[in-house]
Amino acid sequence: MSPDAAGDTFGYENRAQFYDAEYPETRDHGFLASMIEQPNSRVLIVPGGTGTTALALGAMFPDCVIHSVDIEDEMVAKASARFQASGSSNLVSVWGDMTRLEIDGPFDRVFVAREAFQMLPDDSTALSCLKALKRQLSNGGKIILDVANFDAPDAHSDLNYYDGNRTDGVRYLDCIQDFDGGHVTRHATQFLDPSGQRRFQFDYELRPQAGGPATQFSAQLSLRKYSLPALAALIDAASLSVSQILGNYDGSPFTPDSPRICCLLR
């Protein structure tokens, strides 16, 4: 099945119901927490998804004001409900487009979560994003830009939906999870463009907890490949400066074999 195959499209507005089961990893939370130097910092997380990262950081830093921003209305609504249920008054879930943010800043820390930046389709959009994020920074604030390094050896990859040992164009069983509303099975097919861009097709089967027929949907994802020089050029064009580049969530320096390219920007 090609990434352009016909069928019902399943977007984030639908996936919000089982998103936390589909992406359960919290491996970056400790790293992000280590980036917060003041206990009363204002923190922006973009995209914030269903609020998992904001909830974790809010529990660790109850005096921080944390804004979770997402472009999908259903993700914002689910995060808002979770924040309200937690009883935390320092967590805010709002709608926003990361390429032209207009929210209640400034912020001491701006976290661009995992591969979110790589979902932007071209240099022009990526540059607009960096400029928009810069406008949200307080004096002395930092942007933490987290990018997957597709040049790393396959054994170092930490993407839960990518496996360098898989054959491109072949459909693999990728995820089986229970969630509040039922059971989800995900198959993944990955493709490599000549440019190095990674494309994915996800095929879902949802079985409701209360019984009844299963529903099948598909969704696509494209992630741009970034080299360190390509990132540096965009960062410079946005009039930002790099204070540090790390290669993983353990704080190790970046090397060509590192699974991540974590840029700390001012």
N, C-alpha and C positions, 0 to 999 in steps of 0.2 A: 504494500500500500504506500503510495507516495504522500508527501506532506500536503499535497493539494487535492487529495481524494475527496470526492463528494460525500456528504453526510451531514448529520446534525452537528452544529458547532456548539461547543460547551465552553463558555467563557468564565472569567473569575466571578461574575455575578451568580453563576450556578455552583462553582467550585467552593465558594465561601462556606457552604454547609459542611464540607469534609476537609477543608484545607489544612486544618491542624493535624488531622490523621495522615494526610498525604505527605506533609512536610514536618515531621516531628522533631527534627534536629534542632538543638540549642547550642551547638558547638561554638558559636561566636559570642555568646552572652558574656562569658568571663572576660574575653578580650575587650568587648565594648565597655564593660564596667571599668576595666583598667584605664580607659581613656578619659573617664570622668574624674577630674582632679579636685573639684570643689563640690561639697555635698549639697549645695543649694544651686547647682547649675541649671540652666535652661537647655533642654535637650530636644532636638528634632530628629525623628526617625522617618526616613523616606525611602521606599514605600513602607508603610507600617503594617500592611496586611491585616490580620485579625487581632493584632495587638499583643502577640506573645512576647516579643522583645520588650515592648514598653512595660508590660506587667512585670517581667523579670527585673528590669532595671529599677522600676518604681518600688519594688519590694526591697531592693538593696539600697536605694537612695530615696527614702521617703520625703526628703526636703527638696528634691529636684522637681521642677515642672517639666513634664515630658509630653511633647506633641507627637502623635502618631498620624502620619499623613498618607493617604492613599487615593488613587484616582478612581477606584471602583466603589460605587455607592454601597454595595452589599458588604464589602470588606470593612468600610468605615462604620456601617451600622452594627456589624458583629463585634468590632472592637469596642464601640461605645457601650454595647450591652455588657461585654465582659468587664469593662472598666467600672461600670455602675455596680455590677454584681460584686466586684472586689471591695467596694467601699472606699477606694482610693480617690482622694479629691485632687491629686496632683497629676492625673492622667487625662489627656484630651485627645479625642479622635476627630479629625477633620478631613474633609475632602480637599485634595490639591493635586495639581499637575506639577511634577518635579522639574519640568522645563520652563515653567513660568510661575513660580510660587508667589502667592500673595496671602500671607498669613501673619499672625501676631508675633513677629520676631522682636528683637534679634535673639540668636541662640549662641550659647557658649560651645556647644558640640552639635555637629550635624552628622548623623550616621546614614550613609547610603548603603543599604543592606545588601550583602552578598552580590549576586549577579545582576541586580536591578539596573545598574548603569549600562551593562552589556545588552540589555533589551532595547536600548535606544537605537534607531535604525541607521544613523549616519553621523558623520562628524559635526554637521551643522546642529543637529538636535542635541548631541552630546555637549557641544560648546554652550548652547543655550541653557542646558541643565546646570553646568558648572557656574555660569554667570548668575543664574537664579539662586543657586545655593550660596554663592559668595555674598549676595545681597542680604542674606539672612544671618550672616555672621556678626557676632558682637566683637568689640575691640579685643583682640587677643584670642578670639574663638578659633576652632579648628574644624575642618571637614575630614571625616574618615571615609575614604573611598575604597570599597572592598571589591576586588575584581578577581575572577578565576583565571589562572594562568594556563591557557590551553597548550602552551609549549612545554609544560612540565611532563615528565614521564608518566605514563598511564597509571603506574602504581601509586603515584602521589596525588592523583585526582581525588577530591573530596565531594564531588557532586553526586547526590543520591539518585540522579536520573541519567547519569552518563557513565559508561564503562568502555574504556579503550580496548577491551578484549572482544567487544561485540562487533559483528559484521554490519557495516552500514547498509541500510535498506532492509534489514531483517527485523521482524517484530519479536520482542522478548517480553515475557511476563516480568513485570517490574515492581509491582506493589500490590499487596492485599492487606486491607485494613478495615477494622470496624470503626464506626463513628456513631454519634448520637442517633442519627436517623436511619442507620442500616449498615450496609457492607459495600465497600468499593474495591473493585479490581482494576488495576491499571496495567496496560501493555504499552511499551515504548519502542519507537523506531527512531534511530538517529541517522543523520546525514551530515556529511562534511562537504561544504562548498570549496571550490578552488581558493577562495579568499581566506579560508580558515574558519569562516563562520560556521558555528554548529547549529543545526536545525533539528528539531524534535517533533514527532507526532505522538500524542498520547491518546490512547483509546480506552475509554472508561466503560465499565459495567456497574451500575448501581442496583443493589437489591434492598428494597425497603425493609426496615426492621419488622413492620407489621405484616409482612408478606405481600404477595402480589407479584406482577410481572417485573422483570428486570428492565432497566432503561439503559440504552447504549448511546454514548456521545464521543466526540473527538475534539481535541484541542491542539493547537500548534504553538511552538515556542522557537524563537531564533535568538541566538546569543552571538554578539560580535566578538571576534578575537582581538585582543589588544596586546601589543608588545610594550615594553617599558618606554622605548623612544616615542611610540605613538601616543601613549598616555601623557608623557612629558610635554609633547607639543601642544596637546589640548589644554593642559593645565597652565602652560605659559600663555597661551592665547586668551585664557580667561583671567589673566593677571593675578593668578594664584601662585604661591610658592610652595615647594615641597620641604617639609621639615624632617621627614623620615619615611622610608619605604621598608615595610616588613613583609616577610614571605609566608607567615602562617599566624594562627591565633595564639601561638606560644610566645610571640614577640621576637622570633628569630629574624635576622636580617634577610632581605630578599636575595636569592640566587636564581639562576636560570631554571633550576630543578624545583623551586618552591611551588606549592600548590596554589598559593594566593599572591596577589599583588595588592597589598594594603598600603595606600598612600595617605599620609597625614599631611593635610594641606592647610595653609594659612592664607 
